[in-house]
Amino acid sequence: MSHIFTGVGVALTTPFTNEDVDYEAFENHIEFLIENGVKSIIINGTTAENPTLTAEEKNALLECGIKKVNGRVPVIAGTGTNNTQASIEASIKAKELGADAIMLITPYYNKTSQRGLIAHFTKIANEVALPVVLYNVPSRTNMTIEIDTVLKLSKNPYIVALKDATGDLEYAKTLKSKLPSDFALYSGNDDNMFDYYRLGGEGLISVVANAIPYETQQLYDYVSNDQLDQATALNAEIVTLLNHLSVDVNPVPIKLLTSELGFGQYEVRLPLVTLEEKERKLLSEAFNTFKDGVKQ
């Protein structure tokens, strides 16, 4: 099968206004992203603050997003949890609502073994029968999907991609050399997108693209077309902005930028808290500097 997407997918934020999900802002944000060239929309992932969304909100966001996208790009639903049966139920609901694929994080807190990972992911994939993106993010789960485990899982016809948020390029290089060509590797780290593309990664599932979708996709296009001088210059601009976004845990900083673009108020749900005024000012200035720089 062909890849779910190539290029930049966006791990979409969930806009809030007066503590409630702002569905109008959500739709407007999706339109902005598609108009600016993103290749996939990921709904209900970590960046969406999914631990604090109710099941009803997750389903409503997915239904709203799929309707708004209207087939223009693939929609991937974040449905993975540390409860296999709950993940199956959420994934079946996502399929019923029209999601094109599901993204499954490794179990966290209770964790498991590599054998357990294989059993967990295989059971979900086989019962749901949708394309699966595995999500490897050891910084959040304190466990990783080992290379041999990815290779074994890649033999399942439904498990077709990996979101690699390890930050380990050697891990990615080894996987690239061993995996079949129809298995996609997506970086889950904005700060290594340039290098990830150059080693043959099929794309990026991005946080920063919530605010700078055109430029993030442009970097992928530059690398794909061997325009490395342009890619290097643009990457330097993006990395400077990313350095400012690292001031707090995702999605606290990026939601300041999406709010400034008009997509909801600057709100997050506890246990997250918004940036302090000094941090907001510095990040806003960095965002404006970035926008002014890429216009030149």
N, C-alpha and C positions, 0 to 999 in steps of 0.2 A: 504494500500500500504506500501511497505518497505520504509525506510528512503532514501533520496537522496544520502547520504553518512554517514558513521560513521568514526570518526577520525579527521584528520586535512585537512581542505581545505585552500587554499592560496588565500588571497586577492591580486591579482597580480599587481605588479608595471607595469608602461608603460615606457620602456626604450627609451631615446632620445639620438640622436647623431647629433650634429650641429643643434639643435632645432627641428629636425624632428623625428617622430616615427621611431625607429630602429627595423624593423620587423624581421630581422635576429637574433638580440639579443633577441627579444621577443620569437621567436621559440626556441632558444637555452636555454633560461631560463625555458620554459615549460618542455623541455626534462630533464633538470637537476632536476626539481621538481618531475616529475613522476619517474625518476630513483631512487630518494631518498624517495619514498614511500608515497607521499601525496595522498589524497583520493578524492580531488576535486579541480578544478581550477575556480576561480571567476574572471571574466573579466569585466572591466569598472566600478569598484566600487570606493569608495573614495580614496583608496590607488593608484588607477590608474590615479589619477588627472582628473577624468571624467568631472569636471566643465570646464576644459580648453581644452578638446578634442572636435573636430568638430564631427558632426553627421557622416560624411564620415569616419573619423578616427575610431570612435567607431565601426562602421560596419565592417571596414577593420580589426581591431584588433580581433573582434569576429569571423569573417570568417577565419582569419589566425589561431587563437587559436584552433577553433573547428577542422580544418583540421589537425593541428599538434597533437592534443590530440588523434584524430582518435578513439574515443570510449573507450579509456583506462580508463578514469575516467570521471565522470560527469562534464560538463561545465555549470556554473551558470552565467547568464548575469545580470549585474547591470543596470536596466532599469527604476528605480523609480525616479520620480521628484515631484515637487510641482504642476504639471499640469497633471491632470488625463488623458486627451486625448493624450497629448504628451507621457505619460508613456505607454498608450495602443499601440500607434503607434510604439514606440521603442521596446516594448515587442513582438508585432506581427512580426516585422523585425527579432528580435532575434530568434523567433520560426522558421521563414523561413530559417534562416541561420543554424539551427540545434542545438540551445541551449537546454540543458536538463531541465533547470529550470530558473526562473527569481528571482531577489532579489529586493524588493521594500522598499525604505526608507520612513519614515513618511514625509509628506509635511513639508517644512521648509519655513521660512520667512512669507508667508501668513498663515501657520499652519492651524489648524482646530480643531473641537471638537472631542470627542470620537465617536459620531454618524457620524461625517464627515469621520473619519478614516475608520469606517466600510463600509460606502458607497463607499469611494475611493478604498479601497483594493478589495472589493467585485466586483465592476464594472470591474476593470482590470482583476482580476482572471477569471471571467466568460467569458469575451470577448476574452481572450488570450488562455485559456484552457491549461495552462502549470503549473507544480508544482511551487508554490510560496513560497519564503523565505521572511517573514517579517523582516524588519531591524529596530530595536529600538535603537537609539543612541542619547539620550537627550542632551549630551554634545555638539553635533553639530546642533541639530534642535530645542532645547529648548522646546521639548514636548516629552511625552512618550506614549507608548501603554499600557494602564492600564490592569491589570490582567483580569478583566471581559471582556474587549475588545478582548484580545487574545483568551479567551475561546469561545466567540461568533464567532470569525473569524475561529477558528479551526473546526467549523462545516461545513465550505465550503470545498468540496472535493478537491479543487485545492490548498488550503492554508495549507501547510503541515509542516512548520518549522518556527522558529524564530531565527534570529541572535540577541543575547542579549548583547548589549554593554552598559547596564546600570551600570555595576559594582556592582550591588546589589544582593548578593547571596540569601537574603531572598525572593526577587522577583522570582528568579529562583527556589528556593525550593518550593514555593507556586505553581508556574506553574507546576512543575514536579508532584506534588501531585494531581493536578486537571485535567491535560490534558490527552487525550487518549494516549496510548502507541505508536501509529503510528505517533504522532506529535513530531518532533525532536526539541530539544533545543541545539543551538550552541552558545558557548560563542563568543563574539566579542572583548574580552579583553585578550590579551596575558598574562597579569600579574595575572589573576585568573584562568588560564587553569587547574592547578592542583586541586584546590578546586571545580571547575565546573565539572570536570570529576568525582570526588568523590561523588558529590551529584546526579549523574546520567545523566549528560549532554551527548548528543550523539557525541559531538565533538567541534571543534573550527574553526572559520574562522579567519585566522591568518595573521598578518603583518610580524612578525619576521621569520615565516617559509619561506619567500622569500629568506632568507639567510641561515637558518639552518633547512631545511625541515626534514632531517633524525632524528635529535634530538627531534624536536617538535612532530613528529609522535611516536617516541620511548617513550616519556613521556606518551602519551595516551595509548600505548600498555602496559607499566609497570602498570599503574593504572588498566587497564582492566583485567590484569592477577594477580592482588593483590600483585604485587612486589613493595610494598610501600617503602621499604628502598631505592631501586634503584631509584624509582620515586622521592623521597624526595631529594636525592643527585643531580639528574639531574635538578630538578626544581630549586634548589638553584643556579646552574650554569646559567640557562636560565634567572632567575630573575636578577642576577648581570648584564648580558648583557642588559636586558630590562631597567634597571636603567640608563644606558648610552644612550639608544635609546630615552629616554624621554627628551633629551636636546632640542628638537624642535618638532613642530607639524608634525604628520605623513602626507606624506611619506618622508619628508626631510631627516631624519637620515637613514632610511632603504635603500634609494636609494644610499647612500654612499657605503653601504655594497654590494648591488647588482652590483654597478659599479666596485668595487674591485674584485668581482667574474667574471667580464668580460661581464656583461650584460648591455651594453650601457655605455655612458659617465656619469659622475656625473652631471646631469642636471635635473632641475625641471622647470616648467613654472610659470611665474608670475601669481598671486601675491606671490607665494612661492619663496624663495631664498635659495641657498645652505648654508651649515654650514660655519662658519669662520674657518680659518686654525687651530687654537688652538682646536676647538671643533672636527674638523675632525681627528686630531691626537689622541685625547683622545678616540674617538669612535673606530678608527682603532685599537688602542692598545687593547681596551677591546675585540674587535672581535677576534684578534689574540690570546689573553689570553684564551678566551672561546674555540677556536678551539684546542689549545694546551692542555687545561684541559680535554676535553672530549676524547682526544686520549689516555690519560693515562689509 
